[in-house]
Amino acid sequence: MKQSHFPLAIRIFLVWTLTVGLWLPQAHGEGMEIHGSNTIGATLAPMLVEGYFHSMGISPVSTRSNGKENEKILTGKRAGTPIRSLVAAHGSSTGFKALYAGHADIWASSRPAKPAEVEQIAGRANLNDADSEHVIAIDGLAILVHPSNPVNQLSIETLGKIFSGQIRNWSEVGGTNKAISLYARDDRSGTWDTFKSLVLGKQFALDSSAQRYESNDQLSDDVSRDPTGIGFAGLASVRDSKVLAISDGNAPALKPDQLTVASEDYPLARRLFMYTAGDSAPQQARDFIEFVLGSEGQAIVSESGFISQNPIAVKPDFDTGVPDTFRRLTQNFERLTVNVRFSEGRTKLDNKARRDLLRIADYLKREKLSADDLMLIGFADLQSNELRAQMISELRALSVRKALEDLAINNVAYTGYGHYMPVGSAGGNNGQQRNGRVEIWVQRR
């Protein structure tokens, strides 16, 4: 027998490398790496990867741990060639670092890219462009308490005071005389970034007594076992905790549900993103994103516990503050679970809106409806006078009407409803963005 000239240790290393190398995911070629948000990576991303593999005829698909916490490897074979994907879910900020360093094909993020991140990677891709920024699902940041807690709703301002330690006893907000225990996500989490931005803002800072978590599910489980606890997590991680209704300014308190979250009317609704390096992204990553944004991928989003962007028609439960004129306007209509929102100024549709219009076109075709069955209602944030608000709201609706015409959906009825029926605090940055919207209504037959 011919002897190898390599020492035994080197021969063992080479065998290990060749064997394990077949399983280790690569950032390009037949492998795909997704790094970032635990909110996305814990369950949703693996489900989407498995669905994508199945759509390519790859079956069975194997999912296993690679020995690292919050990391999974999915593998299969296509025409005898191994196909694999790594999902590493250590927080949104870690995903950007991996994309920037070339270690990831896709950055999963439960917050928008920060201006500094956009600038840092500008030489390779524009993260604000539709080729790079992909809204894959809508999530509601659920405010969680123990099931026995008598408190049912809180305002965003009160939440800020609770989590900053200014309010320390449940009796101060209508609960029992018990000290409040705080549960929060860790600093690497996009969920934390969202909570910090929407709730704490510049006015509040998280109290040092808060327990911090990498996992949404673990945080929720611990809150559900603590009668004094309050925490926040993604909507898919409610589990056994109780969810509170949340109000913003003078707008009514809303609980996160299919309509309020999908339309982003819920004050703590947020978009979940996947970012790629635009045209320079590997073809497999681009194909995967297209699958995720399509109806099949969005159906998986719904199965995972998040809110799909596939439109459905819902008859809203109006609260007592809805004007009679609006009730009459919409009495023969149902509302689609999608709002059109704007990126700059008052009439430029954002990246999600452009994709949503394609979904609306597919919805009309699937339901055998026509342009005559649609009605667009525009809204404005608080303005100096009613006439100005009415003009802005009508211009927004008109801009959506024109965008639909590009999809051969012509002469859709539209109107504006001024700055009435706000869903957020008037004039606030987040509230202003949510108030400036166009609702899509479909006539019932």
C-alpha positions in Angstrom: 0.0 0.0 0.0 1.3 3.4 -0.9 2.1 5.6 2.1 1.0 9.2 2.2 3.7 11.8 2.5 1.6 13.9 4.8 2.0 13.6 8.6 -1.0 12.0 10.3 -2.2 15.2 11.9 -2.4 16.9 8.5 -4.2 13.9 6.9 -6.8 14.1 9.7 -7.3 17.8 9.2 -7.7 17.4 5.4 -10.3 14.6 5.8 -12.2 16.8 8.4 -12.1 19.8 6.1 -13.4 17.9 3.0 -16.1 16.2 5.1 -17.3 19.2 7.1 -16.8 21.6 4.2 -19.6 19.8 2.4 -22.0 20.9 5.2 -20.6 24.3 6.1 -22.6 27.1 4.3 -20.7 29.4 2.1 -21.6 33.0 1.4 -21.8 32.4 -2.4 -22.4 29.7 -5.0 -24.6 26.9 -3.7 -24.7 28.3 -0.2 -26.5 31.3 1.3 -26.0 33.0 4.6 -28.6 35.1 6.4 -27.3 37.0 9.4 -29.0 39.4 11.8 -32.3 39.8 13.7 -33.3 37.2 16.3 -36.9 38.2 15.7 -36.6 37.1 12.1 -33.9 34.4 12.5 -35.5 32.4 15.3 -38.4 30.9 13.3 -39.3 33.0 10.3 -36.1 32.9 8.3 -35.6 29.1 8.6 -39.3 28.6 7.5 -38.8 30.9 4.5 -35.5 29.1 3.5 -37.2 25.7 3.8 -40.2 27.0 1.7 -37.8 28.4 -0.9 -35.9 25.1 -1.1 -39.2 23.2 -1.6 -40.1 25.6 -4.4 -36.9 24.6 -6.2 -37.9 20.9 -5.9 -35.4 20.3 -3.0 -36.9 17.7 -0.7 -36.3 16.6 2.0 -34.8 19.6 3.7 -32.8 19.1 6.9 -32.6 21.7 9.7 -30.0 21.3 12.4 -27.9 23.4 14.8 -24.3 24.0 14.0 -23.4 23.9 17.6 -23.7 27.7 18.2 -26.6 29.2 20.0 -29.2 30.9 17.7 -27.7 29.5 14.5 -29.3 26.9 12.2 -28.1 25.2 9.0 -30.6 24.0 6.4 -29.5 21.5 3.8 -30.8 19.5 0.9 -29.8 18.4 -2.6 -30.7 19.5 -6.1 -29.8 17.2 -8.9 -27.2 15.6 -6.5 -25.6 18.9 -5.6 -25.7 19.9 -1.9 -27.6 23.1 -1.2 -27.3 24.8 2.1 -28.1 27.9 4.0 -27.0 29.3 7.4 -29.3 31.4 9.5 -27.4 33.2 12.3 -29.7 35.2 14.6 -27.7 37.3 17.0 -29.3 40.7 16.5 -29.9 43.2 13.7 -26.7 45.1 14.1 -24.6 41.9 13.7 -26.3 41.3 10.4 -25.1 44.6 9.0 -21.6 43.9 10.1 -21.7 40.5 8.4 -23.1 42.0 5.1 -20.5 44.7 5.1 -17.7 42.3 5.7 -18.9 40.0 2.9 -19.8 37.2 5.3 -23.6 37.4 4.6 -25.6 37.4 1.5 -28.7 38.7 3.3 -29.0 41.0 6.3 -32.1 40.3 8.4 -33.2 43.3 10.3 -36.1 44.2 12.5 -35.4 47.9 12.0 -34.6 50.1 9.0 -30.9 50.6 8.1 -29.4 53.5 10.0 -28.1 56.5 8.1 -24.5 55.6 9.2 -24.9 52.1 7.9 -26.3 53.3 4.6 -23.3 55.6 4.2 -20.8 53.0 5.3 -21.8 50.5 2.6 -22.6 53.1 -0.1 -19.7 52.1 -2.3 -21.3 48.7 -2.8 -25.0 49.3 -2.6 -27.7 51.8 -1.8 -29.6 50.3 1.2 -32.4 52.8 0.7 -33.0 51.6 -2.9 -35.7 49.0 -3.7 -33.1 46.7 -5.1 -31.5 46.4 -1.6 -34.3 47.1 0.9 -37.0 44.5 1.1 -39.9 44.6 3.6 -40.6 40.9 4.2 -43.3 41.1 6.9 -45.0 43.4 9.4 -44.6 42.8 13.1 -46.3 44.4 16.1 -44.1 45.2 19.1 -46.3 43.5 21.7 -46.3 44.9 25.2 -46.6 41.9 27.5 -47.7 41.4 31.0 -48.8 38.5 33.2 -52.3 37.1 32.3 -53.6 38.1 35.8 -52.6 41.8 35.4 -55.8 43.9 35.4 -54.3 46.7 33.3 -55.6 46.5 29.7 -54.1 49.5 27.9 -51.3 52.1 28.3 -50.2 55.1 26.3 -46.8 55.3 24.7 -45.8 58.1 27.1 -46.8 56.0 30.1 -44.8 53.1 28.8 -41.8 55.4 28.6 -42.2 56.4 32.2 -42.6 52.7 33.3 -39.5 51.5 31.5 -37.4 54.5 32.6 -38.3 53.9 36.2 -40.4 57.0 36.7 -43.4 54.8 37.4 -42.4 51.9 39.6 -45.7 50.5 41.0 -48.6 49.0 39.1 -51.0 51.0 41.3 -49.9 54.1 39.5 -51.5 52.9 36.3 -54.6 51.2 37.6 -53.1 47.9 38.7 -52.5 46.3 42.0 -50.0 47.6 44.6 -47.0 45.7 43.4 -43.6 46.9 42.2 -43.1 46.7 38.5 -40.4 44.3 37.1 -38.9 45.3 33.7 -38.0 42.9 30.9 -36.2 44.2 27.8 -34.3 42.9 24.7 -30.5 43.4 24.6 -28.6 46.2 22.9 -27.8 44.1 19.7 -31.5 43.6 19.0 -33.5 45.4 16.4 -36.5 44.9 18.6 -34.7 47.0 21.2 -33.8 49.6 18.6 -37.5 49.8 17.7 -38.7 50.1 21.3 -36.0 52.7 22.0 -37.1 54.8 19.0 -40.9 54.5 19.4 -41.3 54.4 23.2 -38.2 55.8 24.9 -37.1 58.3 22.3 -34.8 61.1 23.5 -37.0 61.7 26.6 -36.4 58.5 28.5 -33.6 56.0 29.2 -34.1 52.3 30.1 -34.0 51.8 33.9 -30.9 49.8 35.0 -33.1 47.3 36.8 -34.4 45.8 33.5 -33.5 42.2 32.8 -32.1 41.9 29.2 -32.6 39.1 26.7 -31.3 37.9 23.4 -34.4 35.9 22.8 -38.0 37.2 22.3 -39.4 33.8 23.3 -37.5 33.6 26.6 -38.4 37.1 27.5 -42.1 36.4 26.9 -42.0 33.1 28.9 -40.4 34.9 31.9 -43.0 37.7 31.8 -45.8 35.1 31.7 -44.5 33.7 35.0 -44.1 37.0 36.8 -47.3 38.7 38.0 -45.3 42.0 38.4 -43.6 41.8 35.0 -43.9 43.9 31.8 -41.8 43.4 28.7 -41.8 43.8 24.9 -41.3 41.3 22.1 -42.2 40.6 18.6 -45.9 39.6 17.9 -44.9 36.1 17.1 -43.5 35.6 20.6 -46.6 36.5 22.7 -47.0 32.9 23.8 -48.6 32.8 27.3 -48.3 36.5 28.1 -51.2 39.0 28.0 -51.0 41.7 25.3 -51.9 45.4 26.1 -53.6 47.9 23.8 -51.5 50.9 23.1 -52.4 54.5 22.4 -50.4 57.3 20.8 -51.4 60.9 21.6 -55.1 61.4 21.1 -55.5 58.5 18.8 -57.6 55.5 20.2 -55.8 52.6 21.9 -55.3 49.7 19.6 -54.4 46.1 20.2 -52.1 44.4 17.6 -54.2 42.3 15.2 -54.4 41.4 11.5 -55.7 44.8 10.4 -54.1 47.2 12.8 -50.6 45.7 12.3 -50.8 44.9 8.6 -52.0 48.5 7.9 -49.3 49.8 10.3 -52.0 51.8 12.2 -51.0 50.1 15.5 -48.6 52.5 17.2 -45.9 49.9 17.7 -46.2 48.2 14.3 -42.9 47.8 12.6 -41.5 46.5 9.3 -39.2 43.5 9.2 -36.5 43.8 6.5 -34.0 41.8 4.6 -31.2 43.8 3.0 -29.0 42.7 0.0 -26.2 44.4 -1.9 -28.4 45.3 -4.8 -27.4 44.1 -8.2 -24.1 42.7 -6.8 -26.0 40.2 -4.6 -25.6 36.6 -5.5 -28.4 35.3 -7.8 -29.5 32.7 -5.2 -30.1 35.5 -2.7 -32.1 37.6 -5.2 -34.2 34.6 -6.1 -34.8 33.9 -2.4 -35.9 37.5 -1.8 -38.3 37.3 -4.8 -39.8 34.1 -3.3 -40.2 35.8 0.1 -41.9 38.8 -1.3 -44.3 36.7 -3.4 -47.6 35.3 -2.3 -46.1 31.9 -1.4 -43.5 33.4 0.8 -46.0 35.8 2.4 -48.2 32.8 3.2 -45.3 31.3 5.1 -44.9 34.7 6.9 -48.5 34.3 8.1 -47.9 30.7 9.2 -44.9 31.8 11.3 -47.1 34.1 13.5 -46.1 37.4 11.8 -48.4 39.5 9.6 -48.4 38.7 5.9 -48.5 41.5 3.3 -50.9 39.5 1.1 -54.0 41.7 1.1 -57.2 40.5 2.6 -60.5 42.4 3.0 -61.7 43.1 6.5 -64.8 45.0 7.8 -63.3 47.2 10.6 -64.8 47.5 14.0 -65.2 51.2 14.3 -64.8 52.9 17.7 -67.2 55.5 18.9 -64.9 58.3 17.6 -65.3 57.5 13.9 -67.5 60.3 12.3 -70.8 59.4 10.7 -69.7 60.8 7.4 -66.9 58.2 7.3 -69.2 55.4 8.2 -71.5 56.4 5.4 -68.6 56.7 3.0 -67.4 53.2 3.7 -70.7 51.4 4.5 -70.6 49.2 1.3 -66.9 48.6 1.4 -64.4 46.5 3.3 -60.9 47.6 4.0 -57.8 45.9 2.6 -55.1 45.1 5.2 -52.6 47.4 3.5 -52.0 51.1 3.7 -49.9 53.0 1.2 -47.3 55.2 2.8 -44.7 57.6 1.5 -41.0 58.0 1.7 -40.3 61.7 0.9 -42.6 64.7 0.9 -46.2 64.0 0.5 -46.6 61.9 -2.7 -43.6 59.7 -3.3 -44.4 56.1 -2.6 -42.0 54.2 -0.5 -40.4 50.8 -1.4 -43.0 48.8 0.3 -45.9 50.7 -1.3 -44.6 50.0 -4.8 -44.6 46.3 -4.0 -48.0 46.5 -2.3 -49.6 47.9 -5.5 -48.5 44.8 -7.3 -50.2 42.8 -4.5 -53.4 44.8 -4.9 -53.4 44.1 -8.6 -53.0 40.4 -7.9 -55.8 40.6 -5.4 -58.2 42.1 -7.9 -57.4 39.4 -10.4 -57.7 36.6 -7.9 -61.0 37.9 -6.6 -62.3 38.8 -10.1 -62.8 42.4 -9.2 -62.2 45.5 -11.3 -60.9 49.1 -10.7 -64.6 50.1 -10.2 -64.6 48.1 -7.0 -61.8 50.1 -5.4 -61.8 53.3 -3.4 -58.8 55.2 -2.2 -59.0 57.4 0.9 -56.1 59.7 1.6 -55.2 61.2 5.0 -52.9 64.0 6.2 -51.1 64.7 9.4 -52.3 67.7 11.4 -52.1 70.9 9.3 -52.5 74.6 10.0 -56.0 74.6 8.5 -58.6 72.1 7.2 -58.3 73.2 3.5 -54.6 72.5 3.5 -55.1 69.1 5.1 -57.8 68.3 2.6 -55.6 69.2 -0.4 -52.7 67.1 1.0 -54.9 64.1 1.6 -56.4 64.2 -1.9 -53.0 64.6 -3.5 -51.8 61.5 -1.7 -54.8 59.5 -2.9 -54.3 60.9 -6.4 -50.7 59.8 -6.5 -51.8 56.2 -5.6 -54.4 56.4 -8.3 -51.8 57.3 -10.9 -49.5 54.6 -9.7 -52.3 52.1 -10.2 -52.8 53.3 -13.7 -49.3 52.2 -14.5 -50.5 48.7 -13.7 -53.5 49.1 -16.1 -55.9 49.7 -13.1 -57.6 52.8 -14.4 -60.0 55.5 -13.0 -60.1 54.3 -9.4 -62.4 56.4 -7.2 -60.5 58.5 -4.7 -61.1 61.1 -2.0 -59.3 62.8 0.9 -60.3 62.9 4.5 -58.0 65.7 5.7 -56.3 65.4 9.0 -59.2 63.6 10.7 -59.1 60.1 12.2 -55.3 60.2 13.1 -53.6 56.9 14.1 -50.7 58.6 15.8 -49.7 61.7 17.7 -50.2 64.7 15.5 -47.0 66.3 14.4 -44.8 63.6 15.9 -42.2 62.0 13.6 -43.6 58.5 13.8 -47.2 59.6 14.2 -46.8 62.0 11.3 -45.5 59.2 9.0 -48.4 56.9 10.0 -51.1 59.6 9.7 -50.0 60.4 6.2 -51.5 57.4 4.5 -53.9 56.1 1.8 -56.3 53.4 2.8 -57.5 50.9 0.2 -61.2 50.0 0.3 -62.9 47.4 -1.8 -66.6 47.3 -2.5 -68.6 44.3 -1.3 -70.8 42.5 -3.8 
